[in-house]
Amino acid sequence: MSYDAGACREAAARAIGEGADLVDLIQSGFTAGMNEVGALYEAKKLFLPHVMAAANAMNAGVDVLAPHLSAQGRSAGAGLGTFVICTIEGDIHSIGKDIVAIMLKVAGFNVVNIGRDVPLAEIIKACRDSGAGYVGTSALMTSTMTNQKTLEEMLRRDGIRDKLTTNVGGAPVTQSWADEIGADIYTENASDAVRKMTQAARG
């Protein structure tokens, strides 16, 4: 398995030139590839340097696509509220979360992307500081999913849970997990996130 950033950039540029569906390219191509890498990592067939190399390659392609996605959505409306998004503490994956962030921005959210492996206390601080109405966390490993549950508990203890709509996602995350931990919305991919979060914002 190779992690060729140049090839990813070339594929992205070719897709733009051919007028391809860029969202489909991201979800069926880049995200699917990264999910496969994540599964191999979970199975201990790949290691952290492989995951980082794959993520860097995927990000190189997404960086080429991002301005074109944003350009398509500049007239998509605004004022849907502030959305804090990150990859949960303990998890270094970022490609899926970054794609969701781009797509939510295109849809009209003010997106505050605070990165990956973000300590839970920092997520809460970002929500407070930005006056967010929404917070989304991604977990790509079963070992980090539990921090999504802990975040729900911390938000309640901190007294701001009722002010937020919480969204959870990531390859191992399911609707039943969202129900179990008390999250408001589970989203499967970027398109699902945009659809469900836009519906929530518009009531």
DRENPA-3360 file (N, C-alpha, C; in nm, 2 decimals, always signed):
BEGIN
1 = MSYDAGAC = +0.09/-0.12/+0.00/+0.00/+0.00/+0.00/+0.09/+0.12/+0.00 ~ +0.06/+0.22/-0.09/+0.14/+0.34/-0.10/+0.06/+0.46/-0.06 ~ +0.12/+0.57/-0.02/+0.05/+0.69/+0.03/+0.11/+0.80/-0.05 ~ +0.06/+0.82/-0.18/+0.12/+0.91/-0.27/+0.04/+1.04/-0.27 ~ +0.10/+1.15/-0.21/+0.03/+1.27/-0.20/+0.02/+1.34/-0.34 ~ +0.12/+1.32/-0.42/+0.12/+1.38/-0.55/+0.01/+1.32/-0.64 ~ -0.01/+1.18/-0.63/-0.11/+1.12/-0.70/-0.25/+1.16/-0.66 ~ -0.27/+1.19/-0.53/-0.39/+1.24/-0.47/-0.43/+1.37/-0.53;
9 = REAAARAI = -0.32/+1.46/-0.53/-0.34/+1.59/-0.59/-0.38/+1.59/-0.74 ~ -0.31/+1.50/-0.81/-0.34/+1.48/-0.95/-0.48/+1.43/-0.98 ~ -0.53/+1.34/-0.90/-0.66/+1.28/-0.91/-0.77/+1.39/-0.88 ~ -0.74/+1.47/-0.78/-0.83/+1.58/-0.75/-0.84/+1.68/-0.86 ~ -0.72/+1.72/-0.91/-0.72/+1.82/-1.02/-0.79/+1.77/-1.14 ~ -0.77/+1.64/-1.17/-0.83/+1.58/-1.29/-0.99/+1.58/-1.27 ~ -1.03/+1.55/-1.15/-1.18/+1.54/-1.12/-1.24/+1.68/-1.14 ~ -1.17/+1.78/-1.10/-1.22/+1.92/-1.12/-1.22/+1.96/-1.26;
17 = GEGADLVD = -1.12/+1.92/-1.34/-1.11/+1.95/-1.48/-1.22/+1.88/-1.56 ~ -1.26/+1.76/-1.51/-1.36/+1.68/-1.58/-1.51/+1.71/-1.53 ~ -1.52/+1.80/-1.44/-1.65/+1.84/-1.38/-1.71/+1.72/-1.30 ~ -1.63/+1.64/-1.24/-1.68/+1.53/-1.16/-1.75/+1.57/-1.04 ~ -1.83/+1.48/-0.98/-1.90/+1.51/-0.85/-1.79/+1.50/-0.74 ~ -1.75/+1.62/-0.69/-1.64/+1.63/-0.59/-1.67/+1.57/-0.46 ~ -1.80/+1.58/-0.42/-1.84/+1.52/-0.29/-1.83/+1.37/-0.30 ~ -1.88/+1.31/-0.42/-1.87/+1.17/-0.43/-1.72/+1.12/-0.44;
25 = LIQSGFTA = -1.64/+1.20/-0.50/-1.49/+1.17/-0.50/-1.44/+1.16/-0.36 ~ -1.48/+1.25/-0.28/-1.43/+1.26/-0.14/-1.48/+1.13/-0.06 ~ -1.61/+1.11/-0.07/-1.67/+1.01/+0.01/-1.64/+0.86/-0.04 ~ -1.65/+0.85/-0.18/-1.63/+0.71/-0.23/-1.48/+0.68/-0.26 ~ -1.40/+0.79/-0.27/-1.26/+0.77/-0.29/-1.17/+0.79/-0.17 ~ -1.15/+0.92/-0.13/-1.06/+0.95/-0.02/-1.11/+0.90/+0.11 ~ -1.23/+0.92/+0.14/-1.28/+0.87/+0.28/-1.28/+0.72/+0.28 ~ -1.33/+0.66/+0.18/-1.33/+0.51/+0.18/-1.19/+0.46/+0.19;
33 = GMNEVGAL = -1.09/+0.52/+0.13/-0.95/+0.47/+0.14/-0.90/+0.49/+0.28 ~ -0.94/+0.60/+0.34/-0.89/+0.63/+0.48/-0.96/+0.54/+0.58 ~ -1.09/+0.51/+0.55/-1.16/+0.41/+0.64/-1.09/+0.27/+0.64 ~ -1.04/+0.23/+0.52/-0.97/+0.11/+0.50/-0.84/+0.11/+0.58 ~ -0.77/+0.22/+0.58/-0.65/+0.23/+0.65/-0.68/+0.22/+0.80 ~ -0.79/+0.29/+0.84/-0.82/+0.29/+0.99/-0.86/+0.14/+1.03 ~ -0.92/+0.07/+0.94/-0.96/-0.07/+0.98/-0.83/-0.16/+0.99 ~ -0.74/-0.13/+0.90/-0.61/-0.21/+0.91/-0.53/-0.17/+1.03;
41 = YEAKKLFL = -0.54/-0.05/+1.07/-0.47/+0.00/+1.19/-0.53/-0.07/+1.31 ~ -0.66/-0.07/+1.32/-0.73/-0.14/+1.43/-0.70/-0.29/+1.44 ~ -0.68/-0.35/+1.32/-0.64/-0.49/+1.31/-0.49/-0.51/+1.33 ~ -0.42/-0.40/+1.36/-0.27/-0.41/+1.38/-0.20/-0.46/+1.26 ~ -0.25/-0.44/+1.14/-0.18/-0.47/+1.02/-0.11/-0.35/+0.97 ~ -0.15/-0.23/+1.01/-0.07/-0.11/+0.99/-0.04/-0.04/+1.12 ~ +0.05/+0.06/+1.12/+0.09/+0.12/+1.24/+0.08/+0.28/+1.22 ~ +0.10/+0.35/+1.33/+0.07/+0.49/+1.33/+0.14/+0.57/+1.22;
49 = PHVMAAAN = +0.27/+0.54/+1.19/+0.33/+0.61/+1.07/+0.26/+0.59/+0.94 ~ +0.20/+0.47/+0.92/+0.12/+0.44/+0.80/+0.00/+0.53/+0.80 ~ -0.07/+0.54/+0.91/-0.19/+0.62/+0.92/-0.16/+0.76/+0.89 ~ -0.05/+0.82/+0.95/-0.02/+0.96/+0.93/+0.02/+0.98/+0.78 ~ +0.09/+0.89/+0.72/+0.12/+0.90/+0.58/+0.00/+0.90/+0.49 ~ -0.09/+0.81/+0.52/-0.22/+0.81/+0.45/-0.30/+0.93/+0.47 ~ -0.31/+0.98/+0.59/-0.38/+1.11/+0.61/-0.32/+1.22/+0.54 ~ -0.19/+1.23/+0.54/-0.12/+1.34/+0.47/-0.15/+1.34/+0.32;
57 = AMNAGVDV = -0.15/+1.21/+0.26/-0.18/+1.20/+0.12/-0.33/+1.24/+0.09 ~ -0.42/+1.19/+0.18/-0.56/+1.23/+0.16/-0.58/+1.38/+0.17 ~ -0.52/+1.44/+0.27/-0.53/+1.58/+0.29/-0.48/+1.66/+0.17 ~ -0.38/+1.61/+0.11/-0.32/+1.68/-0.01/-0.43/+1.69/-0.12 ~ -0.50/+1.58/-0.14/-0.61/+1.58/-0.24/-0.73/+1.67/-0.20 ~ -0.76/+1.66/-0.07/-0.88/+1.74/-0.02/-0.84/+1.89/-0.03 ~ -0.71/+1.93/-0.01/-0.67/+2.07/-0.02/-0.70/+2.12/-0.16 ~ -0.68/+2.04/-0.26/-0.70/+2.08/-0.39/-0.85/+2.10/-0.42;
65 = LAPHLSAQ = -0.93/+2.01/-0.36/-1.08/+2.02/-0.38/-1.15/+2.13/-0.30 ~ -1.09/+2.16/-0.18/-1.16/+2.25/-0.09/-1.21/+2.38/-0.15 ~ -1.12/+2.46/-0.22/-1.17/+2.58/-0.27/-1.28/+2.57/-0.37 ~ -1.29/+2.46/-0.44/-1.39/+2.44/-0.54/-1.52/+2.40/-0.47 ~ -1.51/+2.33/-0.36/-1.63/+2.29/-0.28/-1.69/+2.42/-0.22 ~ -1.60/+2.50/-0.17/-1.65/+2.63/-0.10/-1.71/+2.72/-0.21 ~ -1.64/+2.73/-0.32/-1.70/+2.82/-0.43/-1.84/+2.78/-0.47 ~ -1.86/+2.65/-0.47/-1.99/+2.60/-0.51/-2.10/+2.64/-0.41;
73 = GRSAGAGL = -2.05/+2.66/-0.28/-2.15/+2.68/-0.18/-2.16/+2.82/-0.13 ~ -2.10/+2.91/-0.19/-2.09/+3.05/-0.14/-2.23/+3.11/-0.14 ~ -2.32/+3.06/-0.22/-2.46/+3.12/-0.22/-2.56/+3.03/-0.15 ~ -2.50/+2.93/-0.08/-2.59/+2.83/-0.02/-2.66/+2.88/+0.11 ~ -2.64/+3.01/+0.14/-2.71/+3.06/+0.26/-2.61/+3.06/+0.38 ~ -2.65/+3.14/+0.48/-2.56/+3.15/+0.60/-2.65/+3.16/+0.72 ~ -2.58/+3.18/+0.83/-2.66/+3.21/+0.95/-2.72/+3.09/+1.02 ~ -2.66/+2.97/+0.99/-2.72/+2.85/+1.05/-2.66/+2.83/+1.19;
81 = GTFVICTI = -2.57/+2.91/+1.23/-2.51/+2.90/+1.37/-2.37/+2.85/+1.37 ~ -2.31/+2.85/+1.49/-2.17/+2.82/+1.50/-2.16/+2.67/+1.54 ~ -2.07/+2.60/+1.47/-2.05/+2.46/+1.49/-1.90/+2.43/+1.52 ~ -1.88/+2.38/+1.64/-1.74/+2.34/+1.68/-1.72/+2.20/+1.64 ~ -1.61/+2.17/+1.58/-1.59/+2.03/+1.53/-1.45/+1.99/+1.56 ~ -1.43/+1.86/+1.59/-1.29/+1.81/+1.62/-1.29/+1.66/+1.61 ~ -1.17/+1.61/+1.61/-1.16/+1.46/+1.64/-1.13/+1.45/+1.79 ~ -1.20/+1.35/+1.85/-1.20/+1.34/+1.99/-1.06/+1.31/+2.05;
89 = EGDIHSIG = -1.05/+1.34/+2.18/-0.92/+1.32/+2.25/-0.87/+1.17/+2.23 ~ -0.75/+1.16/+2.20/-0.69/+1.03/+2.19/-0.69/+0.98/+2.04 ~ -0.75/+1.05/+1.95/-0.77/+1.00/+1.81/-0.70/+1.10/+1.72 ~ -0.60/+1.06/+1.64/-0.53/+1.15/+1.55/-0.58/+1.16/+1.41 ~ -0.69/+1.09/+1.38/-0.75/+1.09/+1.25/-0.81/+1.23/+1.22 ~ -0.80/+1.28/+1.10/-0.86/+1.41/+1.07/-0.93/+1.42/+0.94 ~ -0.90/+1.33/+0.85/-0.95/+1.35/+0.71/-1.11/+1.36/+0.71 ~ -1.17/+1.27/+0.77/-1.32/+1.27/+0.77/-1.38/+1.39/+0.83;
97 = KDIVAIML = -1.32/+1.43/+0.95/-1.37/+1.54/+1.02/-1.34/+1.67/+0.94 ~ -1.23/+1.68/+0.87/-1.20/+1.80/+0.79/-1.30/+1.81/+0.67 ~ -1.34/+1.70/+0.61/-1.43/+1.70/+0.50/-1.57/+1.75/+0.55 ~ -1.61/+1.69/+0.67/-1.74/+1.74/+0.72/-1.73/+1.89/+0.75 ~ -1.62/+1.94/+0.80/-1.61/+2.08/+0.83/-1.63/+2.16/+0.71 ~ -1.56/+2.12/+0.60/-1.57/+2.19/+0.47/-1.72/+2.20/+0.43 ~ -1.78/+2.08/+0.43/-1.92/+2.07/+0.38/-2.02/+2.15/+0.47 ~ -2.00/+2.15/+0.60/-2.08/+2.23/+0.68/-2.07/+2.38/+0.66;
105 = KVAGFNVV = -1.94/+2.42/+0.63/-1.92/+2.56/+0.60/-1.99/+2.60/+0.47 ~ -1.98/+2.51/+0.37/-2.05/+2.53/+0.24/-2.20/+2.55/+0.27 ~ -2.25/+2.47/+0.36/-2.40/+2.47/+0.39/-2.44/+2.60/+0.46 ~ -2.35/+2.67/+0.52/-2.39/+2.79/+0.58/-2.36/+2.80/+0.73 ~ -2.29/+2.71/+0.79/-2.25/+2.71/+0.93/-2.12/+2.79/+0.94 ~ -2.11/+2.86/+1.06/-1.98/+2.92/+1.10/-1.91/+2.80/+1.17 ~ -1.81/+2.74/+1.10/-1.74/+2.63/+1.15/-1.61/+2.66/+1.23 ~ -1.60/+2.61/+1.35/-1.48/+2.63/+1.43/-1.41/+2.49/+1.44;
113 = NIGRDVPL = -1.32/+2.47/+1.35/-1.25/+2.34/+1.34/-1.13/+2.35/+1.44 ~ -1.13/+2.28/+1.55/-1.03/+2.29/+1.65/-0.93/+2.18/+1.65 ~ -0.94/+2.09/+1.54/-0.83/+2.00/+1.52/-0.86/+1.86/+1.56 ~ -0.75/+1.78/+1.58/-0.76/+1.64/+1.62/-0.70/+1.61/+1.75 ~ -0.73/+1.50/+1.82/-0.68/+1.47/+1.95/-0.70/+1.58/+2.04 ~ -0.82/+1.64/+2.05/-0.85/+1.76/+2.13/-0.90/+1.72/+2.27 ~ -0.83/+1.76/+2.37/-0.87/+1.73/+2.51/-1.02/+1.78/+2.53 ~ -1.09/+1.70/+2.61/-1.23/+1.73/+2.63/-1.25/+1.86/+2.69;
121 = AEIIKACR = -1.17/+1.91/+2.78/-1.19/+2.04/+2.84/-1.17/+2.15/+2.74 ~ -1.09/+2.13/+2.64/-1.07/+2.23/+2.54/-1.19/+2.23/+2.44 ~ -1.25/+2.12/+2.42/-1.38/+2.12/+2.34/-1.48/+2.21/+2.41 ~ -1.50/+2.19/+2.54/-1.60/+2.26/+2.62/-1.56/+2.41/+2.61 ~ -1.43/+2.44/+2.63/-1.39/+2.58/+2.63/-1.42/+2.65/+2.49 ~ -1.39/+2.57/+2.38/-1.42/+2.62/+2.25/-1.57/+2.65/+2.23 ~ -1.65/+2.56/+2.28/-1.80/+2.58/+2.27/-1.84/+2.71/+2.35 ~ -1.79/+2.73/+2.47/-1.82/+2.85/+2.54/-1.77/+2.97/+2.48;
129 = DSGAGYVG = -1.64/+2.97/+2.43/-1.58/+3.09/+2.38/-1.64/+3.14/+2.25 ~ -1.69/+3.04/+2.17/-1.75/+3.07/+2.04/-1.90/+3.09/+2.04 ~ -1.96/+3.06/+2.16/-2.11/+3.07/+2.16/-2.17/+2.97/+2.07 ~ -2.11/+2.85/+2.06/-2.16/+2.75/+1.96/-2.30/+2.70/+2.00 ~ -2.37/+2.66/+1.90/-2.50/+2.59/+1.92/-2.49/+2.45/+1.89 ~ -2.37/+2.41/+1.83/-2.35/+2.27/+1.78/-2.21/+2.23/+1.81 ~ -2.19/+2.10/+1.85/-2.06/+2.05/+1.86/-2.06/+1.91/+1.80 ~ -1.96/+1.88/+1.72/-1.95/+1.75/+1.66/-1.81/+1.69/+1.68;
137 = TSALMTST = -1.81/+1.56/+1.72/-1.68/+1.49/+1.74/-1.68/+1.37/+1.66 ~ -1.56/+1.34/+1.61/-1.53/+1.22/+1.53/-1.44/+1.13/+1.61 ~ -1.47/+1.00/+1.60/-1.39/+0.90/+1.66/-1.37/+0.79/+1.55 ~ -1.25/+0.76/+1.52/-1.22/+0.66/+1.42/-1.17/+0.52/+1.48 ~ -1.17/+0.52/+1.61/-1.12/+0.39/+1.68/-1.22/+0.36/+1.79 ~ -1.24/+0.23/+1.81/-1.33/+0.20/+1.92/-1.27/+0.24/+2.06 ~ -1.14/+0.25/+2.06/-1.08/+0.28/+2.19/-1.10/+0.43/+2.23 ~ -1.13/+0.51/+2.13/-1.15/+0.66/+2.16/-1.30/+0.70/+2.16;
145 = MTNQKTLE = -1.39/+0.61/+2.12/-1.53/+0.63/+2.12/-1.58/+0.67/+2.26 ~ -1.52/+0.61/+2.36/-1.57/+0.63/+2.50/-1.56/+0.78/+2.54 ~ -1.46/+0.85/+2.48/-1.45/+0.99/+2.51/-1.57/+1.07/+2.46 ~ -1.64/+1.02/+2.36/-1.76/+1.09/+2.32/-1.87/+1.08/+2.43 ~ -1.87/+0.97/+2.50/-1.96/+0.96/+2.61/-1.92/+1.05/+2.73 ~ -1.79/+1.05/+2.75/-1.74/+1.13/+2.86/-1.77/+1.28/+2.83 ~ -1.76/+1.32/+2.71/-1.78/+1.46/+2.67/-1.93/+1.49/+2.70 ~ -2.02/+1.40/+2.67/-2.16/+1.43/+2.70/-2.18/+1.45/+2.85;
153 = EMLRRDGI = -2.11/+1.37/+2.93/-2.12/+1.38/+3.08/-2.06/+1.51/+3.13 ~ -1.95/+1.55/+3.07/-1.88/+1.68/+3.11/-1.97/+1.80/+3.07 ~ -2.03/+1.79/+2.95/-2.11/+1.91/+2.91/-2.23/+1.92/+3.01 ~ -2.29/+1.81/+3.05/-2.40/+1.82/+3.15/-2.35/+1.88/+3.28 ~ -2.23/+1.83/+3.33/-2.18/+1.88/+3.46/-2.15/+2.03/+3.45 ~ -2.10/+2.07/+3.33/-2.06/+2.21/+3.31/-2.18/+2.30/+3.29 ~ -2.30/+2.24/+3.27/-2.42/+2.32/+3.26/-2.45/+2.38/+3.13 ~ -2.38/+2.33/+3.02/-2.40/+2.39/+2.89/-2.46/+2.28/+2.79;
161 = RDKLTTNV = -2.49/+2.16/+2.84/-2.54/+2.06/+2.75/-2.67/+2.10/+2.68 ~ -2.76/+2.17/+2.76/-2.89/+2.20/+2.71/-2.88/+2.31/+2.60 ~ -2.77/+2.38/+2.59/-2.75/+2.49/+2.49/-2.69/+2.44/+2.36 ~ -2.66/+2.31/+2.36/-2.59/+2.25/+2.24/-2.66/+2.14/+2.18 ~ -2.65/+2.13/+2.05/-2.69/+2.01/+1.98/-2.56/+1.93/+1.95 ~ -2.55/+1.81/+2.00/-2.43/+1.73/+1.99/-2.44/+1.63/+1.88 ~ -2.33/+1.62/+1.80/-2.33/+1.53/+1.68/-2.21/+1.44/+1.70 ~ -2.23/+1.31/+1.68/-2.11/+1.21/+1.68/-2.10/+1.14/+1.55;
169 = GGAPVTQS = -1.98/+1.11/+1.51/-1.96/+1.03/+1.39/-1.83/+0.96/+1.39 ~ -1.79/+0.90/+1.28/-1.67/+0.82/+1.27/-1.70/+0.67/+1.24 ~ -1.60/+0.61/+1.18/-1.62/+0.47/+1.12/-1.69/+0.37/+1.22 ~ -1.65/+0.36/+1.35/-1.71/+0.26/+1.44/-1.83/+0.31/+1.51 ~ -1.87/+0.44/+1.49/-1.98/+0.50/+1.56/-2.11/+0.46/+1.49 ~ -2.21/+0.44/+1.57/-2.34/+0.40/+1.51/-2.46/+0.48/+1.58 ~ -2.58/+0.46/+1.52/-2.69/+0.53/+1.58/-2.72/+0.47/+1.73 ~ -2.70/+0.34/+1.75/-2.72/+0.29/+1.88/-2.62/+0.34/+1.98;
177 = WADEIGAD = -2.50/+0.37/+1.94/-2.40/+0.43/+2.03/-2.44/+0.58/+2.06 ~ -2.49/+0.65/+1.96/-2.54/+0.79/+1.99/-2.65/+0.78/+2.09 ~ -2.74/+0.69/+2.07/-2.86/+0.68/+2.16/-2.81/+0.64/+2.30 ~ -2.71/+0.55/+2.31/-2.66/+0.51/+2.44/-2.60/+0.62/+2.52 ~ -2.52/+0.71/+2.45/-2.45/+0.81/+2.53/-2.53/+0.94/+2.54 ~ -2.64/+0.95/+2.47/-2.73/+1.07/+2.48/-2.69/+1.18/+2.38 ~ -2.62/+1.14/+2.27/-2.59/+1.24/+2.17/-2.72/+1.27/+2.09 ~ -2.73/+1.39/+2.04/-2.85/+1.43/+1.97/-2.86/+1.37/+1.83;
185 = IYTENASD = -2.75/+1.37/+1.76/-2.75/+1.33/+1.62/-2.63/+1.25/+1.58 ~ -2.66/+1.14/+1.52/-2.55/+1.05/+1.46/-2.55/+1.08/+1.31 ~ -2.43/+1.10/+1.25/-2.41/+1.12/+1.11/-2.31/+1.02/+1.06 ~ -2.34/+0.96/+0.94/-2.26/+0.85/+0.88/-2.15/+0.91/+0.80 ~ -2.17/+1.02/+0.73/-2.07/+1.08/+0.64/-2.10/+1.22/+0.62 ~ -2.02/+1.29/+0.54/-2.03/+1.43/+0.52/-2.17/+1.48/+0.47 ~ -2.22/+1.41/+0.37/-2.35/+1.44/+0.32/-2.46/+1.42/+0.42 ~ -2.45/+1.32/+0.50/-2.55/+1.29/+0.61/-2.54/+1.40/+0.71;
193 = AVRKMTQA = -2.42/+1.44/+0.74/-2.40/+1.55/+0.84/-2.46/+1.68/+0.80 ~ -2.44/+1.71/+0.67/-2.50/+1.84/+0.62/-2.65/+1.83/+0.62 ~ -2.71/+1.72/+0.58/-2.85/+1.70/+0.57/-2.91/+1.71/+0.71 ~ -2.86/+1.64/+0.81/-2.92/+1.63/+0.94/-2.89/+1.76/+1.02 ~ -2.77/+1.82/+1.01/-2.74/+1.94/+1.08/-2.82/+2.06/+1.03 ~ -2.83/+2.06/+0.90/-2.91/+2.17/+0.84/-3.06/+2.16/+0.88 ~ -3.11/+2.04/+0.89/-3.25/+2.02/+0.93/-3.26/+2.07/+1.08 ~ -3.16/+2.03/+1.16/-3.17/+2.07/+1.30/-3.16/+2.22/+1.32;
201 = ARG = -3.07/+2.28/+1.24/-3.06/+2.43/+1.25/-3.18/+2.50/+1.20 ~ -3.25/+2.45/+1.11/-3.37/+2.52/+1.05/-3.50/+2.47/+1.12 ~ -3.48/+2.38/+1.22/-3.60/+2.34/+1.30/-3.69/+2.25/+1.22;
% end
